Amino acid sequence: MSEVTAYRPCAGIMLFNSKGKVFAAQRLDSKNLGAWQMPQGGIDPGEDRREAALRELAEETGVSGDKVEIIAELPKPVRYDLPEDLIGKLWGGKYRGQEQHWFLARFLGEDSDIDLEAHDPPEFECWEWVEPEKLPDLIVPFKRDVYAAVVKEFAPQIASAT
């Protein structure tokens, strides 16, 4: 097998509420790892990254685009590499990691608008609102640098928007 060098294009949303806390959810497929994350997923061929982020948000949380206001986009994408034991096993073996485009969005809805079973099968077991600076500690180790970069960029904007 040849070396996998490509990065999967991905979009994600840091969704914050009126109290300045950020949505985080625990993945169903990684319960034993305690793997939490923000809504994110692959960008389909021909799909705009903002559209992809909003689609992923709706699929994973049931929150539709009319319940959010996009505030900002990370100035440049951030990458992570999968651990060696996962390279070649995820995403059809095509990618060594992801290149993620992140958006910051204000949640305009109510907690009751969040429905983790909106998509079949669901990706998350449970969710909560967390302080932005706590996010990197909730994430699997190989994604922590990405989450730290997202928090560094967006936390000041959350603070000024709430």
C-alpha positions as CSV (number, residue, x, y, z in Angstrom):
1,M,0.0,0.0,0.0
2,S,1.4,3.4,-0.9
3,E,1.8,6.1,1.8
4,V,-1.3,8.0,2.5
5,T,-0.5,11.8,2.4
6,A,-3.8,13.5,1.6
7,Y,-6.0,15.3,4.1
8,R,-9.7,15.0,4.1
9,P,-11.5,18.3,3.6
10,C,-13.7,19.0,6.6
11,A,-15.8,21.8,8.1
12,G,-16.8,22.4,11.7
13,I,-18.9,24.8,13.8
14,M,-18.1,26.1,17.2
15,L,-21.6,26.8,18.4
16,F,-22.0,29.1,21.4
17,N,-25.0,30.1,23.5
18,S,-26.1,33.3,25.2
19,K,-24.0,32.4,28.2
20,G,-20.8,32.2,26.2
21,K,-20.6,28.4,26.5
22,V,-19.8,26.1,23.6
23,F,-21.6,23.0,22.4
24,A,-19.7,19.7,22.8
25,A,-21.0,16.2,22.4
26,Q,-19.6,12.7,23.2
27,R,-19.2,10.4,20.2
28,L,-21.1,7.1,20.3
29,D,-18.4,5.2,18.5
30,S,-15.7,6.3,21.0
31,K,-17.5,6.1,24.4
32,N,-14.6,4.2,26.0
33,L,-12.2,7.0,24.9
34,G,-14.4,9.7,26.3
35,A,-14.2,11.3,22.9
36,W,-16.0,14.6,22.8
37,Q,-16.1,17.1,19.9
38,M,-17.9,19.9,18.2
39,P,-20.1,19.3,15.1
40,Q,-17.8,18.6,12.2
41,G,-17.6,16.5,9.1
42,G,-16.4,16.0,5.6
43,I,-17.0,18.5,2.8
44,D,-18.7,16.8,-0.1
45,P,-17.3,17.3,-3.7
46,G,-18.5,20.7,-5.0
47,E,-19.9,21.7,-1.6
48,D,-19.1,25.1,-0.1
49,R,-17.3,24.8,3.3
50,R,-19.9,27.0,5.0
51,E,-22.7,24.9,3.6
52,A,-20.9,21.8,4.7
53,A,-20.5,23.1,8.2
54,L,-24.2,24.0,8.4
55,R,-25.2,20.6,7.0
56,E,-23.0,18.8,9.5
57,L,-24.5,20.9,12.3
58,A,-28.0,19.9,11.2
59,E,-27.2,16.2,10.7
60,E,-25.4,15.8,14.0
61,T,-27.5,18.1,16.3
62,G,-30.8,18.7,14.5
63,V,-30.0,22.5,14.7
64,S,-31.0,24.0,11.3
65,G,-29.3,27.0,9.7
66,D,-32.1,29.4,10.7
67,K,-31.2,28.7,14.4
68,V,-27.6,30.0,14.1
69,E,-25.8,33.2,13.1
70,I,-22.3,32.7,11.6
71,I,-20.0,35.2,13.3
72,A,-16.6,34.3,11.9
73,E,-14.5,31.8,10.0
74,L,-11.0,30.7,11.1
75,P,-8.6,32.7,8.8
76,K,-6.9,29.5,7.6
77,P,-7.7,25.8,7.8
78,V,-6.0,23.7,10.5
79,R,-4.8,20.1,10.1
80,Y,-4.4,17.1,12.3
81,D,-2.8,13.7,11.6
82,L,-4.5,10.5,12.7
83,P,-2.5,8.2,15.0
84,E,-0.4,5.7,13.1
85,D,-2.7,2.8,14.0
86,L,-5.7,4.6,12.4
87,I,-4.1,5.7,9.2
88,G,-5.5,3.7,6.3
89,K,-8.5,2.5,8.4
90,L,-10.8,5.5,8.4
91,W,-12.4,7.3,5.4
92,G,-11.8,4.4,3.0
93,G,-8.0,4.5,3.7
94,K,-7.6,7.6,1.6
95,Y,-6.4,10.2,4.2
96,R,-3.8,10.6,6.9
97,G,-5.9,13.2,8.7
98,Q,-8.2,16.1,8.2
99,E,-7.8,19.7,7.0
100,Q,-10.6,21.5,8.9
101,H,-12.3,24.8,8.2
102,W,-13.9,26.2,11.3
103,F,-16.8,28.6,11.8
104,L,-18.0,30.4,14.9
105,A,-21.8,30.5,15.2
106,R,-24.2,32.0,17.8
107,F,-27.0,29.7,18.7
108,L,-30.3,31.5,18.3
109,G,-32.5,28.6,19.3
110,E,-33.5,26.8,22.5
111,D,-31.8,23.8,24.1
112,S,-35.0,21.8,23.1
113,D,-34.0,22.4,19.4
114,I,-31.0,20.1,19.8
115,D,-31.8,16.6,18.7
116,L,-28.9,14.1,18.7
117,E,-31.1,11.6,16.9
118,A,-31.9,13.9,14.0
119,H,-29.7,11.8,11.8
120,D,-29.8,8.0,11.4
121,P,-27.5,6.7,12.8
122,P,-26.7,9.3,15.4
123,E,-23.1,10.2,16.0
124,F,-23.4,11.5,19.6
125,E,-24.5,9.9,22.9
126,C,-24.9,13.1,24.9
127,W,-24.0,16.8,24.9
128,E,-23.5,19.8,27.1
129,W,-22.5,23.5,27.1
130,V,-18.9,23.9,28.2
131,E,-16.5,26.8,28.8
132,P,-14.5,27.3,25.6
133,E,-11.1,26.9,27.3
134,K,-12.1,23.4,28.6
135,L,-12.7,22.0,25.1
136,P,-9.1,20.9,24.3
137,D,-9.2,18.7,27.5
138,L,-12.3,16.9,26.3
139,I,-11.0,16.0,22.9
140,V,-9.0,12.9,21.8
141,P,-5.3,13.8,22.1
142,F,-4.6,13.8,18.3
143,K,-7.1,16.7,17.8
144,R,-6.1,18.8,20.8
145,D,-3.9,21.2,18.9
146,V,-6.7,21.9,16.4
147,Y,-9.2,22.6,19.2
148,A,-6.6,24.8,21.0
149,A,-6.2,26.9,17.8
150,V,-9.9,27.2,17.4
151,V,-10.4,28.3,21.0
152,K,-7.6,30.8,20.8
153,E,-9.1,32.4,17.7
154,F,-12.8,32.3,18.7
155,A,-12.9,32.6,22.5
156,P,-12.3,36.4,22.5
157,Q,-15.1,36.8,19.9
158,I,-17.5,34.8,22.0
159,A,-16.6,36.9,25.1
160,S,-17.3,40.1,23.1
161,A,-20.6,38.7,21.6
162,T,-22.2,37.7,24.9
